[in-house]
């Protein structure tokens, strides 16, 4: 495999994950302006509802801008692995919406596949030397 293909594959993976995280974060934040039932416990917390999308935005922007290098890609891989576990839990529970994209309903099986592929892609970028 040529160095050019490895470089473009590396950048493509990082940019797709970055754009997806930004999109998910923006959609979740936009949902905060819609009427919502009051939640209870940790998962109903307003801090969590604003904190997670804000972290997704920061992580996505960092990936797109190339900030943080291997460390940020490692954090993104760990984050996506956590998202994968949430998506799979919801998929096996028979839920029809993963909640990953705020008001946009997406089947948790689709997000599970994406999260698995994205995690694998990011781990592979960590195994190769960074692009020049």
DSSP file (Angstrom, degrees, kcal/mol; ACC not computed):
  #  RESIDUE AA STRUCTURE BP1 BP2  ACC     N-H-->O    O-->H-N    N-H-->O    O-->H-N    TCO  KAPPA ALPHA  PHI   PSI    X-CA   Y-CA   Z-CA
    1    1 A X              0   0    0      0, 0.0     2,-0.0     0, 0.0     5,-0.0   0.000 360.0 360.0 360.0 131.0    0.0    0.0    0.0
    2    2 A X     >  -     0   0    0      1,-0.1     4,-2.1     4,-0.0     5,-0.2  -0.274 360.0-119.7 -72.9 157.5    1.5    3.3   -1.0
    3    3 A X  H  > S+     0   0    0      1,-0.2     4,-2.5     2,-0.2     5,-0.2   0.847 113.8  57.1 -63.7 -34.1    2.3    6.1    1.5
    4    4 A X  H  > S+     0   0    0      2,-0.2     4,-2.7     1,-0.2    -1,-0.2   0.915 106.9  47.5 -64.9 -42.5   -0.1    8.4   -0.3
    5    5 A X  H  > S+     0   0    0      2,-0.2     4,-2.8     1,-0.2     5,-0.2   0.914 112.2  50.1 -64.5 -42.4   -3.0    6.0    0.1
    6    6 A X  H  X S+     0   0    0     -4,-2.1     4,-2.4     2,-0.2    -2,-0.2   0.916 112.4  48.1 -61.4 -42.3   -2.2    5.5    3.8
    7    7 A X  H  X S+     0   0    0     -4,-2.5     4,-2.5     2,-0.2     5,-0.2   0.938 114.4  43.9 -64.7 -47.2   -2.0    9.3    4.3
    8    8 A X  H  X S+     0   0    0     -4,-2.7     4,-2.6     1,-0.2    -2,-0.2   0.883 114.4  50.3 -68.5 -36.0   -5.3    9.9    2.6
    9    9 A X  H  X S+     0   0    0     -4,-2.8     4,-2.3    -5,-0.2    -1,-0.2   0.892 111.0  50.1 -65.3 -39.4   -7.0    7.0    4.4
   10   10 A X  H  X S+     0   0    0     -4,-2.4     4,-2.3    -5,-0.2    -2,-0.2   0.953 114.3  42.9 -61.9 -51.4   -5.7    8.3    7.7
   11   11 A X  H  X S+     0   0    0     -4,-2.5     4,-2.8     1,-0.2     5,-0.2   0.883 112.5  53.8 -65.1 -39.1   -7.0   11.8    7.0
   12   12 A X  H  X S+     0   0    0     -4,-2.6     4,-2.6    -5,-0.2     5,-0.2   0.932 110.3  46.9 -61.6 -46.0  -10.3   10.6    5.6
   13   13 A X  H  X S+     0   0    0     -4,-2.3     4,-2.3     1,-0.2     5,-0.2   0.948 114.8  45.7 -60.0 -50.1  -11.0    8.5    8.8
   14   14 A X  H  X S+     0   0    0     -4,-2.3     4,-2.4     1,-0.2    -2,-0.2   0.894 115.3  47.1 -63.1 -40.9  -10.1   11.3   11.1
   15   15 A X  H  X S+     0   0    0     -4,-2.8     4,-2.8     2,-0.2     5,-0.2   0.890 110.9  50.3 -71.6 -38.8  -12.1   13.9    9.2
   16   16 A X  H  X S+     0   0    0     -4,-2.6     4,-2.2    -5,-0.2    -2,-0.2   0.935 114.2  45.3 -63.2 -44.8  -15.2   11.7    8.9
   17   17 A X  H  X S+     0   0    0     -4,-2.3     4,-2.5    -5,-0.2    -2,-0.2   0.925 113.7  50.3 -64.2 -43.5  -15.2   11.0   12.6
   18   18 A X  H  X S+     0   0    0     -4,-2.4     4,-2.2    -5,-0.2    -2,-0.2   0.928 112.0  46.2 -60.6 -46.6  -14.6   14.6   13.4
   19   19 A X  H  X S+     0   0    0     -4,-2.8     4,-2.6     1,-0.2    -1,-0.2   0.881 112.3  51.3 -64.8 -38.0  -17.5   15.8   11.2
   20   20 A X  H  X S+     0   0    0     -4,-2.2     4,-2.8    -5,-0.2     5,-0.2   0.915 110.0  48.9 -65.8 -42.2  -19.8   13.2   12.7
   21   21 A X  H  X S+     0   0    0     -4,-2.5     4,-2.5     2,-0.2    -2,-0.2   0.905 112.1  48.8 -63.6 -40.7  -18.9   14.2   16.2
   22   22 A X  H  X S+     0   0    0     -4,-2.2     4,-2.7    -5,-0.2     5,-0.2   0.939 112.8  47.7 -63.3 -46.5  -19.5   17.9   15.3
   23   23 A X  H  X S+     0   0    0     -4,-2.6     4,-2.5     1,-0.2    -2,-0.2   0.922 113.3  47.3 -60.7 -45.4  -22.9   17.0   13.7
   24   24 A X  H  X S+     0   0    0     -4,-2.8     4,-2.4     1,-0.2    -1,-0.2   0.912 113.0  49.3 -63.9 -42.1  -24.0   14.9   16.6
   25   25 A X  H  X S+     0   0    0     -4,-2.5     4,-2.4    -5,-0.2    -2,-0.2   0.919 112.0  47.4 -63.4 -43.8  -23.0   17.6   19.1
   26   26 A X  H  X S+     0   0    0     -4,-2.7     4,-2.4     2,-0.2    -2,-0.2   0.906 112.7  49.1 -65.1 -41.4  -24.8   20.3   17.3
   27   27 A X  H  X S+     0   0    0     -4,-2.5     4,-1.5    -5,-0.2    76,-0.5   0.908 112.0  48.3 -65.4 -41.0  -27.9   18.3   16.9
   28   28 A X  H  X S+     0   0    0     -4,-2.4     4,-0.5    72,-0.2    -2,-0.2   0.907 112.7  48.4 -65.7 -40.2  -27.9   17.3   20.6
   29   29 A X  H >< S+     0   0    0     -4,-2.4     3,-1.2     1,-0.2     4,-0.3   0.888 108.0  54.6 -66.8 -37.3  -27.4   21.0   21.6
   30   30 A X  H >< S+     0   0    0     -4,-2.4     3,-1.5     1,-0.3    -1,-0.2   0.832  99.4  62.9 -64.5 -29.5  -30.2   22.1   19.3
   31   31 A X  H >< S+     0   0    0     -4,-1.5     3,-1.4     1,-0.3    -1,-0.3   0.721  87.7  72.1 -67.1 -19.7  -32.5   19.7   21.0
   32   32 A X  T << S+     0   0    0     -3,-1.2    -1,-0.3    -4,-0.5    -2,-0.2   0.705  92.6  56.3 -68.2 -18.0  -32.0   21.7   24.2
   33   33 A X  T <  S+     0   0    0     -3,-1.5     2,-0.3    -4,-0.3    -1,-0.3   0.496  94.0  84.1 -91.0  -4.5  -34.1   24.4   22.7
   34   34 A X  S <  S-     0   0    0     -3,-1.4     2,-0.1    -4,-0.2    -3,-0.0  -0.684  96.6 -92.6 -93.8 151.0  -37.0   22.0   22.2
   35   35 A X        -     0   0    0     -2,-0.3     2,-0.4     1,-0.0    -2,-0.1  -0.429  52.4-177.5 -62.6 133.7  -39.6   21.3   24.9
   36   36 A X        -     0   0    0     -2,-0.1     2,-0.1    -4,-0.1     3,-0.1  -0.973  29.5-108.1-134.2 147.1  -38.4   18.2   26.8
   37   37 A X        -     0   0    0     -2,-0.4     2,-0.3     1,-0.1     0, 0.0  -0.425  48.0 -96.9 -68.3 150.6  -39.9   16.1   29.6
   38   38 A X        -     0   0    0     -2,-0.1     2,-0.2     1,-0.0    -1,-0.1  -0.538  42.3-150.6 -70.5 127.6  -38.1   16.5   32.9
   39   39 A X        -     0   0    0      5,-0.6     2,-0.3    -2,-0.3     7,-0.1  -0.571   3.3-143.5 -94.2 162.2  -35.6   13.7   33.4
   40   40 A X        +     0   0    0     -2,-0.2     4,-0.4     5,-0.1     3,-0.2  -0.888  55.9  11.5-123.3 157.2  -34.5   12.2   36.7
   41   41 A X  S >  S-     0   0    0     -2,-0.3     3,-0.7     1,-0.2     4,-0.2  -0.196 111.1 -40.3  75.5-168.9  -31.1   10.9   37.8
   42   42 A X  G >  S+     0   0    0      1,-0.2     3,-1.4     2,-0.2     6,-0.3   0.891 136.8  51.2 -62.1 -43.4  -27.8   11.3   36.1
   43   43 A X  G 3  S+     0   0    0      1,-0.3    -1,-0.2    -3,-0.2    -2,-0.2   0.621 108.8  52.2 -76.6 -10.5  -29.1   10.7   32.6
   44   44 A X  G <  S+     0   0    0     -3,-0.7    -5,-0.6    -4,-0.4    -1,-0.3   0.368  84.6 123.6 -98.0   2.7  -31.9   13.3   33.0
   45   45 A X    <>  -     0   0    0     -3,-1.4     4,-1.9    -4,-0.2     5,-0.1  -0.399  60.0-145.3 -70.3 136.5  -29.3   15.9   34.2
   46   46 A X  H  > S+     0   0    0      2,-0.2     4,-1.5     1,-0.2     5,-0.3   0.851 101.8  59.1 -66.1 -35.0  -29.1   19.2   32.2
   47   47 A X  H  > S+     0   0    0      1,-0.2     4,-3.0     2,-0.2    -1,-0.2   0.909 108.3  44.1 -61.4 -41.6  -25.4   19.2   32.9
   48   48 A X  H  > S+     0   0    0     -6,-0.3     4,-2.1     1,-0.2     5,-0.4   0.893 109.6  56.4 -69.0 -39.2  -25.0   15.9   31.1
   49   49 A X  H  < S+     0   0    0     -4,-1.9     4,-0.3     1,-0.2    -1,-0.2   0.763 120.7  29.9 -65.6 -24.9  -27.3   17.0   28.3
   50   50 A X  H  X S+     0   0    0     -4,-1.5     4,-1.6    -3,-0.2    -2,-0.2   0.751 117.6  56.8-100.7 -34.1  -25.1   20.0   27.6
   51   51 A X  H  X S+     0   0    0     -4,-3.0     4,-2.3    -5,-0.3     5,-0.2   0.915 103.8  50.2 -67.8 -45.4  -21.7   18.5   28.6
   52   52 A X  H  X S+     0   0    0     -4,-2.1     4,-2.4     1,-0.2    -1,-0.2   0.948 113.1  44.7 -62.3 -50.3  -21.7   15.5   26.3
   53   53 A X  H  > S+     0   0    0     -5,-0.4     4,-2.5    -4,-0.3    -1,-0.2   0.867 111.8  54.1 -63.8 -32.6  -22.5   17.5   23.1
   54   54 A X  H  X S+     0   0    0     -4,-1.6     4,-2.3     2,-0.2    -1,-0.2   0.910 110.0  46.7 -65.6 -40.6  -20.0   20.2   24.1
   55   55 A X  H  X S+     0   0    0     -4,-2.3     4,-2.7     2,-0.2     5,-0.2   0.886 110.7  52.9 -66.0 -38.8  -17.3   17.5   24.5
   56   56 A X  H  X S+     0   0    0     -4,-2.4     4,-2.8     2,-0.2    -2,-0.2   0.920 109.8  48.6 -61.7 -43.3  -18.3   16.0   21.2
   57   57 A X  H  X S+     0   0    0     -4,-2.5     4,-2.7     2,-0.2     5,-0.2   0.940 113.2  46.3 -61.2 -47.7  -18.0   19.4   19.5
   58   58 A X  H  X S+     0   0    0     -4,-2.3     4,-2.4     1,-0.2    -2,-0.2   0.913 114.7  47.4 -62.5 -42.9  -14.5   20.0   21.0
   59   59 A X  H  X S+     0   0    0     -4,-2.7     4,-2.2     2,-0.2    -2,-0.2   0.920 113.3  48.2 -64.8 -44.8  -13.3   16.5   20.1
   60   60 A X  H  X S+     0   0    0     -4,-2.8     4,-2.4    -5,-0.2    -2,-0.2   0.912 112.7  47.8 -63.1 -43.4  -14.6   16.8   16.5
   61   61 A X  H  X S+     0   0    0     -4,-2.7     4,-2.5    -5,-0.2     6,-0.2   0.908 110.6  52.4 -64.4 -41.3  -13.1   20.2   16.0
   62   62 A X  H  X>S+     0   0    0     -4,-2.4     5,-2.1    -5,-0.2     4,-0.9   0.905 110.4  48.0 -60.8 -41.4   -9.8   19.0   17.4
   63   63 A X  H  <5S+     0   0    0     -4,-2.2     3,-0.5     3,-0.2    -2,-0.2   0.922 113.0  47.8 -65.2 -44.0   -9.8   16.1   15.0
   64   64 A X  H  <5S+     0   0    0     -4,-2.4    -2,-0.2     1,-0.2    -1,-0.2   0.883 116.0  43.6 -64.6 -38.1  -10.6   18.3   12.0
   65   65 A X  H  <5S-     0   0    0     -4,-2.5    -1,-0.2    -5,-0.2    -2,-0.2   0.550 109.9-120.7 -86.1  -7.3   -7.9   20.8   12.9
   66   66 A X  T  <5 +     0   0    0     -4,-0.9     3,-0.5    -3,-0.5     2,-0.3   0.741  57.2 155.8  76.5  22.5   -5.3   18.2   13.7
   67   67 A X      < +     0   0    0     -5,-2.1    -1,-0.2    -6,-0.2    -2,-0.1  -0.633  60.7  14.5 -83.6 137.8   -4.9   19.4   17.3
   68   68 A X  S >> S-     0   0    0     -2,-0.3     3,-1.1     4,-0.1     4,-1.0   0.251  85.9-154.0  88.5 -14.9   -3.6   16.9   19.9
   69   69 A X  H 3>  +     0   0    0     -3,-0.5     4,-2.0     1,-0.2     5,-0.2  -0.126  69.8   0.0  52.0-129.9   -2.3   14.3   17.4
   70   70 A X  H 3> S+     0   0    0      1,-0.2     4,-2.3     2,-0.2    -1,-0.2   0.848 131.8  57.3 -64.2 -36.6   -2.2   10.8   18.7
   71   71 A X  H <> S+     0   0    0     -3,-1.1     4,-2.3     1,-0.2    -1,-0.2   0.940 109.1  44.7 -61.4 -46.9   -3.5   11.7   22.2
   72   72 A X  H  X S+     0   0    0     -4,-1.0     4,-2.6     1,-0.2    -1,-0.2   0.881 112.2  52.1 -67.0 -37.2   -6.7   13.2   20.8
   73   73 A X  H  X S+     0   0    0     -4,-2.0     4,-2.2     2,-0.2    -1,-0.2   0.873 109.8  50.4 -65.9 -34.7   -7.2   10.3   18.4
   74   74 A X  H  X S+     0   0    0     -4,-2.3     4,-2.2     2,-0.2    -2,-0.2   0.904 110.8  48.0 -66.4 -42.1   -6.8    7.9   21.3
   75   75 A X  H  X S+     0   0    0     -4,-2.3     4,-2.5     2,-0.2    -2,-0.2   0.910 111.9  50.4 -63.7 -41.8   -9.4    9.9   23.3
   76   76 A X  H  X S+     0   0    0     -4,-2.6     4,-2.7     2,-0.2    -2,-0.2   0.901 109.3  51.1 -63.8 -40.6  -11.7    9.9   20.3
   77   77 A X  H  X S+     0   0    0     -4,-2.2     4,-2.0     2,-0.2    -1,-0.2   0.912 111.9  46.9 -62.9 -42.4  -11.3    6.1   19.9
   78   78 A X  H  X S+     0   0    0     -4,-2.2     4,-1.9     2,-0.2    -2,-0.2   0.899 112.4  50.5 -65.1 -40.4  -12.2    5.6   23.6
   79   79 A X  H  X S+     0   0    0     -4,-2.5     4,-2.4     1,-0.2    -2,-0.2   0.922 111.4  47.3 -63.3 -45.1  -15.2    7.9   23.3
   80   80 A X  H  X S+     0   0    0     -4,-2.7     4,-2.4     1,-0.2    -1,-0.2   0.838 108.2  55.5 -68.3 -32.0  -16.5    6.0   20.3
   81   81 A X  H  X S+     0   0    0     -4,-2.0     4,-1.8     2,-0.2    -1,-0.2   0.893 109.1  47.9 -65.0 -38.4  -16.0    2.7   22.0
   82   82 A X  H  X S+     0   0    0     -4,-1.9     4,-1.9     2,-0.2    -2,-0.2   0.913 111.1  50.3 -66.2 -42.0  -18.2    4.0   24.8
   83   83 A X  H  X S+     0   0    0     -4,-2.4     4,-2.9     1,-0.2    -2,-0.2   0.883 107.0  56.0 -61.6 -37.8  -20.7    5.2   22.3
   84   84 A X  H  X S+     0   0    0     -4,-2.4     4,-2.8     1,-0.2     5,-0.2   0.910 106.0  49.9 -60.7 -42.8  -20.6    1.7   20.7
   85   85 A X  H  X S+     0   0    0     -4,-1.8     4,-2.1     2,-0.2    -1,-0.2   0.897 112.3  47.5 -65.5 -38.2  -21.5    0.1   24.0
   86   86 A X  H  X S+     0   0    0     -4,-1.9     4,-2.3     2,-0.2    -2,-0.2   0.932 113.4  48.0 -66.3 -45.4  -24.4    2.5   24.5
   87   87 A X  H  X S+     0   0    0     -4,-2.9     4,-2.6     1,-0.2    -2,-0.2   0.913 112.7  48.0 -62.0 -43.7  -25.7    1.9   20.9
   88   88 A X  H  X S+     0   0    0     -4,-2.8     4,-2.8     2,-0.2     5,-0.2   0.899 109.7  52.9 -65.9 -38.8  -25.4   -1.8   21.2
   89   89 A X  H  X S+     0   0    0     -4,-2.1     4,-1.3    -5,-0.2    -1,-0.2   0.931 113.4  43.5 -59.9 -45.2  -27.3   -1.8   24.6
   90   90 A X  H  <>S+     0   0    0     -4,-2.3     5,-2.2     2,-0.2     4,-0.4   0.880 113.3  52.1 -68.6 -37.6  -30.1    0.2   23.0
   91   91 A X  H ><5S+     0   0    0     -4,-2.6     3,-1.3     1,-0.2    -2,-0.2   0.938 111.3  45.4 -64.4 -46.8  -30.1   -2.0   19.9
   92   92 A X  H 3<5S+     0   0    0     -4,-2.8    -1,-0.2     1,-0.3    -2,-0.2   0.754 107.7  59.3 -69.5 -23.1  -30.4   -5.2   21.9
   93   93 A X  T 3<5S-     0   0    0     -4,-1.3    -1,-0.3    -5,-0.2    -2,-0.2   0.554 117.0-115.6 -79.9  -7.2  -33.1   -3.7   24.0
   94   94 A X  T < 5 +     0   0    0     -3,-1.3    -3,-0.2    -4,-0.4    -2,-0.1   0.614  59.1 156.9  85.7  12.2  -35.1   -3.2   20.9
   95   95 A X      < -     0   0    0     -5,-2.2    13,-0.4     1,-0.1    -1,-0.2  -0.396  36.5-150.1 -70.5 150.9  -35.1    0.6   20.9
   96   96 A X  S    S+     0   0    0      1,-0.2     2,-0.4    11,-0.1    -1,-0.1   0.544  79.1  47.6 -99.8  -9.1  -35.7    2.4   17.6
   97   97 A X        -     0   0    0     10,-0.2    10,-0.2     8,-0.1    -1,-0.2  -0.997  58.7-160.5-135.3 130.6  -33.7    5.5   18.3
   98   98 A X        -     0   0    0      8,-2.4     9,-0.1    -2,-0.4    -1,-0.1   0.739  32.1-134.7 -80.0 -21.8  -30.2    5.7   19.7
   99   99 A X    >   +     0   0    0      7,-0.3     3,-0.9     5,-0.2     6,-0.1   0.537  69.3 124.0  79.9   5.7  -30.6    9.3   20.8
  100  100 A X  T 3  S+     0   0    0      1,-0.2   -72,-0.2     6,-0.2   -73,-0.1   0.743  73.3  40.7 -71.9 -24.3  -27.1   10.0   19.3
  101  101 A X  T >  S-     0   0    0      3,-0.5     3,-2.1     1,-0.3    -1,-0.2  -0.142 100.3-129.4-121.3  37.5  -28.3   12.8   17.0
  102  102 A X  T <  S+     0   0    0     -3,-0.9    -1,-0.3     1,-0.3   -74,-0.2  -0.299  87.6   5.2  57.9-120.9  -30.7   14.7   19.2
  103  103 A X  T 3  S+     0   0    0    -76,-0.5     2,-0.7    -2,-0.1    -1,-0.3   0.595 112.7  90.6 -75.3  -9.1  -34.0   15.2   17.4
  104  104 A X  S <  S-     0   0    0     -3,-2.1    -3,-0.5    -5,-0.1     2,-0.4  -0.787  76.6-138.3 -90.7 115.1  -33.0   13.1   14.4
  105  105 A X        +     0   0    0     -2,-0.7     2,-0.4    -8,-0.1    -8,-0.1  -0.589  26.7 176.3 -77.9 125.8  -34.0    9.5   15.0
  106  106 A X        -     0   0    0     -2,-0.4    -8,-2.4     4,-0.0    -7,-0.3  -0.998  35.7-110.4-131.1 133.1  -31.3    6.9   13.9
  107  107 A X    >>  -     0   0    0     -2,-0.4     4,-1.6   -10,-0.2     3,-0.8  -0.381  23.8-132.5 -60.6 132.0  -31.6    3.2   14.4
  108  108 A X  H 3> S+     0   0    0    -13,-0.4     4,-2.0     1,-0.2   -17,-0.2   0.746 104.5  63.2 -63.1 -22.1  -29.1    2.1   17.1
  109  109 A X  H 3> S+     0   0    0      2,-0.2     4,-2.0     1,-0.2    -1,-0.2   0.900 103.6  48.6 -66.8 -38.0  -27.9   -0.8   14.8
  110  110 A X  H <> S+     0   0    0     -3,-0.8     4,-2.4     1,-0.2    -2,-0.2   0.925 112.8  46.4 -65.9 -44.2  -26.7    1.8   12.3
  111  111 A X  H  X S+     0   0    0     -4,-1.6     4,-3.1     1,-0.2     5,-0.2   0.845 109.0  56.5 -68.8 -30.5  -24.9    3.8   14.9
  112  112 A X  H  X S+     0   0    0     -4,-2.0     4,-2.4    -5,-0.2    -1,-0.2   0.928 108.7  46.3 -63.1 -44.3  -23.4    0.6   16.3
  113  113 A X  H  X S+     0   0    0     -4,-2.0     4,-2.6     2,-0.2     5,-0.2   0.940 115.3  46.3 -63.2 -46.7  -21.9   -0.2   12.9
  114  114 A X  H  X S+     0   0    0     -4,-2.4     4,-3.2     1,-0.2     5,-0.3   0.945 113.1  49.0 -61.5 -47.6  -20.6    3.3   12.5
  115  115 A X  H  X S+     0   0    0     -4,-3.1     4,-2.4     1,-0.2    -1,-0.2   0.893 112.5  48.9 -60.8 -39.6  -19.1    3.5   16.0
  116  116 A X  H  X S+     0   0    0     -4,-2.4     4,-2.2    -5,-0.2    -1,-0.2   0.928 114.8  43.6 -65.1 -45.4  -17.4    0.1   15.5
  117  117 A X  H  X S+     0   0    0     -4,-2.6     4,-2.8     2,-0.2    -2,-0.2   0.903 114.9  49.5 -66.0 -41.1  -15.9    1.1   12.2
  118  118 A X  H  X S+     0   0    0     -4,-3.2     4,-2.5    -5,-0.2     5,-0.2   0.905 111.2  48.9 -66.3 -41.2  -14.9    4.5   13.4
  119  119 A X  H  X S+     0   0    0     -4,-2.4     4,-2.4    -5,-0.3    -2,-0.2   0.938 113.4  47.1 -62.4 -46.1  -13.3    3.0   16.5
  120  120 A X  H  X S+     0   0    0     -4,-2.2     4,-2.3     1,-0.2    -2,-0.2   0.922 112.2  50.4 -60.7 -45.2  -11.4    0.5   14.4
  121  121 A X  H  X S+     0   0    0     -4,-2.8     4,-1.8     1,-0.2    -1,-0.2   0.904 111.7  47.2 -60.9 -42.9  -10.3    3.2   12.0
  122  122 A X  H  X S+     0   0    0     -4,-2.5     4,-1.5     2,-0.2    -1,-0.2   0.896 110.6  51.7 -67.7 -39.3   -9.0    5.4   14.7
  123  123 A X  H  X S+     0   0    0     -4,-2.4     4,-1.1     1,-0.2    -1,-0.2   0.904 108.8  52.0 -62.9 -39.8   -7.1    2.6   16.4
  124  124 A X  H  X S+     0   0    0     -4,-2.3     4,-0.8     1,-0.2     3,-0.3   0.872 106.2  53.5 -64.5 -35.8   -5.5    1.8   13.0
  125  125 A X  H  < S+     0   0    0     -4,-1.8     3,-0.3     1,-0.2    -1,-0.2   0.817 106.5  53.6 -67.7 -27.5   -4.4    5.4   12.7
  126  126 A X  H  < S+     0   0    0     -4,-1.5    -1,-0.2     1,-0.2    -2,-0.2   0.766 103.2  57.0 -74.6 -24.4   -2.8    5.1   16.1
  127  127 A X  H  < S+     0   0    0     -4,-1.1     2,-0.3    -3,-0.3    -1,-0.2   0.669 102.5  63.6 -81.2 -17.1   -0.8    2.1   15.0
  128  128 A X  S  < S-     0   0    0     -4,-0.8     3,-0.1    -3,-0.3     2,-0.0  -0.721  99.0 -93.7-103.9 156.4    0.8    3.9   12.1
  129  129 A X        -     0   0    0     -2,-0.3     3,-0.1     1,-0.1    -1,-0.1  -0.388  52.7 -97.5 -64.3 146.7    3.2    6.8   12.3
  130  130 A X        -     0   0    0      1,-0.1    -1,-0.1    -4,-0.1  -123,-0.1  -0.259  44.4 -96.8 -64.1 153.3    1.4   10.2   12.0
  131  131 A X              0   0    0      1,-0.1    -1,-0.1  -124,-0.1    -3,-0.0  -0.329 360.0 360.0 -67.6 153.8    1.3   11.9    8.6
  132  132 A X              0   0    0     -3,-0.1    -1,-0.1    -2,-0.0    -2,-0.1   0.496 360.0 360.0 -67.2 360.0    4.0   14.5    8.0
